[in-house]
Amino acid sequence: MSKAQTERIKKMESYLDEAGAVIAELDEAMDKYEKIQSKYYKLENYYGSTKWIDDYEADEAGKLPAELKRGVLSEDAVYDLITDHSALMARMQRAVLRSIENKGF
């Protein structure tokens, strides 16, 4: 076995280890995402709806309990999450397309 062959095998082995770990992490993250996906879309539909506007106006009028956590009523928190989600979906789509292009599917 040549030195070049040994080095190539070592390099490919490190790629296998690294890719295996990252793919396992991504798989776990996808499991988590799929579990909350319906909740995310309910939140997205709530944001800007008449119910959200009613809740927002109640908060502005001081009608909600002071101790109530209400980041969902801020004008930025949900919008920022929707923007982040859209960017992530586009990033995932590009990653899938690169995989398809690289494999020739």
N, C-alpha and C positions, 0 to 999 in steps of 0.2 A: 504494500500500500504506500503510495507516495505521500509526501508532506502536503501537497496541494489537495489531495483527496481527503486526507485526515482533517485538514482545516475546513474544507467544504462541508464535510459531515458534521463537524462541530458547529459551524455557522448555521446549518440547516436545523440541527437539533435545538439550538437556542431559539430559532424562529418558531419551531414547533412548540416549545415550552411557553414562549411569550404569547403566541397566537392562541394557544389552548387556554391559557389563563384569562386573556382578555375576552375571548369568545364566551367562556363560562360566565364572566362578569356581565357581559352584554345580555346573555340569555336570562340571567337572574334579574337584571334591570328590566328586560322586556316582560318578564312574568309580573313584576311589580306594576309596570305601566299598564298592562292589560287588565289588571285587577282594579285600577282606579280610573280607567278610561271612561267608563260610563259616568262616573262622578264628575270627571273633568268636563264632559259635554253638558251635563246638567248645570254646572257652574257657568260655563260659557253661555248657555241659553238664558240663565238667570240674569247675567250681566246686561244691563241696558233694557231689560224687560220692564213691564209696568210694575211687577212685584219689586224689582230692584229699585226702581224710582220711588215707589211708596216707602220702602225701607230707608232709602237714602234721605228722603224728605223727613221721615220720622226722626232720624238721627240728627239732622240739621235743626229740627224744632226742639231737640232735647227730650224727646219722648221715649228714648231707649235707656235702659239701665246703664249707669256710668261704668259698671264693671264688665259690661258685655264686650267681648272681643269683636271688632267689626272692621277688620282690614278689608273684608269683602265689599264694604261700602265706600272704600276710598276710590277715587277715580283712576288711580294708577295701578294698584295691586293686581286686579284681575286683568286689566288691559295688558300689563307687562307680562303676565303669565300667558295670555293668549298669543302675544307677540313671540315670546320664547318658544311656545309650543309650535307655532307655525315655522319658525326658523329651524327647530329641531326636526320637524317632519320633512322639510326641504332638504336638510342635511342627510337624513336617513335615506331619502329618495335618491340623492346623488350617490351615496355609498352603494346602494343597491344597483344603480345603473353602472357604476364603475365595476362592480363584481360581475355583472352580466357581460359587459364589454370585455373584461379580462378573460372570461371563461368562454365567450362566444356562444352563449345560450341563444 
